[in-house]
Amino acid sequence: MKTMLNVALPKGRLGEKVYDMFEKAGFECPSIKETNRKLIFENPEKGVRYFWVKPSDVAIYVERGAADIGVAGKDILLEYEPDIYELLDLGFGKCRMAVAAPNDFRDNPQQTLRVATKFSNIAKNYYASLGRDIDIIHLNGSIEIAPILGLSDVIVDIVETGTTLKENNLSVFETIVPISARFIANKASFKFKNEQITKIAQSLEQQIENI
């Protein structure tokens, strides 16, 4: 009986793309492509078990050992700072973490800057590095309306195309960090299931180079 490798995949297009790469690496699990509402799929012959989880939860499953490996956005890793190994930048799911504000915004360093964001930790670390005094307003959705309604001066959020910002008369003022999908591993699993994990990592790396 093979040792099962547990893989946390982010639900949605990103996860499907990642699964295709794992399949090419020789860790296929045909039942995952069937139309159903199942969340866990396994192929004992290949010694692999996949499960779909919310993208922001992948790192938690991996950190706590419920998953040996997974794929998570760099934004999640920076925000939650999980104790995991980041093995590879997969180079897709690209966007950036940025500071945006109304087009006519002028920062007054004498005043505390009000920052609305879902990414409180990233915002806090960024402004601490600048020595800027801020007041974080943690929101869970529609961050763009915070400055429009006067709740905040700026927002810190993920920007892909910038269309939503433009439509709400906001502009990017600073880019904090580029974001993309990362291949991550649980630290103990990396030690005990090193052969399988390394094989996948090498195959993923090769696939990226060939794109």
PyMOL commands that set and color helices and strands:
alter all, ss='L'
color gray80, all
select helices_A, chain A and resi 13-24+30-33+55-63+74-80+120-130+145-148+163-167+187-192+194-209
alter helices_A, ss='H'
color red, helices_A
select strands_A, chain A and resi 5-10+40-43+48-53+69-73+85-89+95-102+113-117+134-138+154-159+170-179+181-185
alter strands_A, ss='S'
color yellow, strands_A
deselect
rebuild
show_as cartoon
